[in-house]
Amino acid sequence: MKNRIRLLRREKGLSQQALGERVGVSRQTISALEAERYEPSIWLAHDIARVFGLPIEEVFLFAESPHKSRAESSRTGAQRQRRERGSLL
């Protein structure tokens, strides 16, 4: 998920360790978020946004996520199952 964590963290003068401590996660988690290798829970996204005093959508750019959401994956799987069941009838 695209985000502005690294930029905002540096503007605020925080290390990855310090930001992690403020939101209750490890430095490695902050690193993975900044590298877009990890998508946060809504609660973690909220806590990170609060540290910067910004709304979530100004920190995390949801529309640009290259990953299929869990809801989208679930819908796709359910649609495929319905099609498969329909062809068996």
N, C-alpha and C positions, 0 to 999 in steps of 0.2 A: 504494500500500500504506500503510495506516495505520501510524503510528509515533510514538514519543515522543522523537525525536531533539532537537527544539527545546527541549523542557522539560528533558531530561537535560543537554543542552549548557549551558543557562543555569544550571542548578543547580551544574554543575561549573565555571562561570566561563570557559567556552571560547567563543571566537568561531568563526564558520563556517570562517574561514581556518585557525585553530589545529586544529580537529577534522580538517579536510581534510588538513592536513600530517601529522597523526598516523596517518591511515589511507591516505595516498598518493593522494588525489583533490583536485580543485580546490574552491575555495569555491563555485563555481557548482553543482557536483555536490551538495554538502551542502545548498545552497539548494533545489535541485530535489527532493531527498529529503524535506526538511522540508515542502515544498509538495505532496508526494505526486504529483509529475509524473514521477518516475523510480523504478523498482524496482531495488534493488541486487542484485548477484550474491550468492550465498551466502557467498562469501569476504569481500566488502565488509561484508555484514551482520554476519558474525562479527567482523571487525576493529573495527567501530563498537561492537558490544556489549562487546568486551574493553576498550575505552577507558573505558566506564562501569562495568565490573566486573559486568556482568549477563548472564544467558542471553539468547540472541537473541530468544526469545519474549516477553521483558519489554521489549524495545525495539521490535520489529516485531510487529504484530498481524495475522498471516497470514489468519485467518478472516474478517477484515473487508475484504479487498482487493476493490475494485470491478472489477478487471481479470480477464479470463479468463486462466488460466495457460496457458503454452505447451503443457503436457502435455494440458490439457483441450481446447485448440484443435486439437491434433494428433489426439486421439481423435475429436472431432466430425468433422473432415475425413475421417478414415479410415472412420468409420461411413457418412458420406454417399457416399464412393466405393464401398463395398461394396453399398449400396442401389442405386446407379446401375448397377453392373456386374450385379447380380442382375436388374434390370429389362430388361437387354439380352439375357439368356439365354433 
